Amino acid sequence: MFLLAPLLMAFQCDDELESSLEFNEFKVNITSSENLRINDTIWITGKISSRVFDTSVGDSIFFNEFTFGDYVSVMKLKEADQNGNSIDAIDRFNIVNTIGNLEFVDICRNSDITPISQLSENSQFYEYKIGFVPLEIGDYVFSWNNKTIISNVNRNLFILSDYPINGNPKALELNKCGSFSSIPNIDNSDSEYFFSVD
């Protein structure tokens, strides 16, 4: 019993010395022409600080252990049925990647992508920039799965009202290759951006 005590104390000290890192969220901005048409481009720019807060030292530190990835679903709205009111839609766009890299999520390669950011020239933040060139008219939504902050004040939530689920004009059901997730009231979510292609 006496031999185990120093080992337990050593493990406890190591745990106390381990730093705890608190990461920031991506901030994204979506830009497009006011009337988006076939072959126009809608751009998503994402940035996250290259510094994280280290609670063991009580200060922020530069972090370059790995690059940061965001996670966004690309969906097309449709008339509601038993399969929800949206469907995976990456194949309805040509994708232009200008900053960072893109990875497609194997679970549903037609709905989910992970933009991988790269360190900015001044090393102040990690960033990505991707463009979506629509190939088909319709109403669409970008939906973030991380705690990403959308900086756009107007996220065009009114577009969803044309696709009510059981009379509810604020409900969004995402059908990602047969896997469903639901947002009962879009007003309570801040992770979606809607847009139309005429």
ChimeraX attribute file (.defattr): number of C-alpha atoms within 10 A of each C-alpha:
attribute: neighborCount
match mode: 1-to-1
recipient: residues
	/A:1	5
	/A:2	6
	/A:3	7
	/A:4	8
	/A:5	9
	/A:6	11
	/A:7	11
	/A:8	10
	/A:9	11
	/A:10	10
	/A:11	11
	/A:12	11
	/A:13	11
	/A:14	9
	/A:15	10
	/A:16	10
	/A:17	10
	/A:18	10
	/A:19	13
	/A:20	14
	/A:21	15
	/A:22	12
	/A:23	15
	/A:24	15
	/A:25	16
	/A:26	22
	/A:27	18
	/A:28	22
	/A:29	17
	/A:30	18
	/A:31	13
	/A:32	15
	/A:33	10
	/A:34	8
	/A:35	10
	/A:36	17
	/A:37	19
	/A:38	14
	/A:39	14
	/A:40	16
	/A:41	20
	/A:42	19
	/A:43	20
	/A:44	19
	/A:45	19
	/A:46	27
	/A:47	25
	/A:48	24
	/A:49	20
	/A:50	22
	/A:51	20
	/A:52	18
	/A:53	18
	/A:54	16
	/A:55	13
	/A:56	12
	/A:57	10
	/A:58	10
	/A:59	10
	/A:60	15
	/A:61	13
	/A:62	14
	/A:63	16
	/A:64	13
	/A:65	6
	/A:66	9
	/A:67	14
	/A:68	22
	/A:69	23
	/A:70	24
	/A:71	19
	/A:72	20
	/A:73	23
	/A:74	24
	/A:75	26
	/A:76	24
	/A:77	25
	/A:78	18
	/A:79	12
	/A:80	17
	/A:81	12
	/A:82	7
	/A:83	16
	/A:84	22
	/A:85	23
	/A:86	25
	/A:87	23
	/A:88	23
	/A:89	21
	/A:90	21
	/A:91	15
	/A:92	18
	/A:93	17
	/A:94	14
	/A:95	17
	/A:96	15
	/A:97	16
	/A:98	11
	/A:99	19
	/A:100	19
	/A:101	15
	/A:102	19
	/A:103	13
	/A:104	15
	/A:105	15
	/A:106	10
	/A:107	11
	/A:108	16
	/A:109	17
	/A:110	20
	/A:111	25
	/A:112	25
	/A:113	21
	/A:114	16
	/A:115	25
	/A:116	20
	/A:117	24
	/A:118	22
	/A:119	21
	/A:120	16
	/A:121	8
	/A:122	7
	/A:123	14
	/A:124	14
	/A:125	18
	/A:126	25
	/A:127	26
	/A:128	25
	/A:129	23
	/A:130	21
	/A:131	20
	/A:132	20
	/A:133	19
	/A:134	24
	/A:135	15
	/A:136	16
	/A:137	14
	/A:138	16
	/A:139	19
	/A:140	23
	/A:141	26
	/A:142	19
	/A:143	21
	/A:144	21
	/A:145	13
	/A:146	13
	/A:147	14
	/A:148	22
	/A:149	17
	/A:150	20
	/A:151	12
	/A:152	13
	/A:153	7
	/A:154	10
	/A:155	17
	/A:156	14
	/A:157	15
	/A:158	13
	/A:159	18
	/A:160	23
	/A:161	14
	/A:162	15
	/A:163	22
	/A:164	18
	/A:165	19
	/A:166	9
	/A:167	10
	/A:168	13
	/A:169	17
	/A:170	20
	/A:171	21
	/A:172	25
	/A:173	19
	/A:174	26
	/A:175	19
	/A:176	22
	/A:177	14
	/A:178	12
	/A:179	10
	/A:180	13
	/A:181	12
	/A:182	13
	/A:183	13
	/A:184	15
	/A:185	12
	/A:186	17
	/A:187	11
	/A:188	9
	/A:189	10
	/A:190	14
	/A:191	17
	/A:192	21
	/A:193	19
	/A:194	19
	/A:195	22
	/A:196	18
	/A:197	16
	/A:198	11
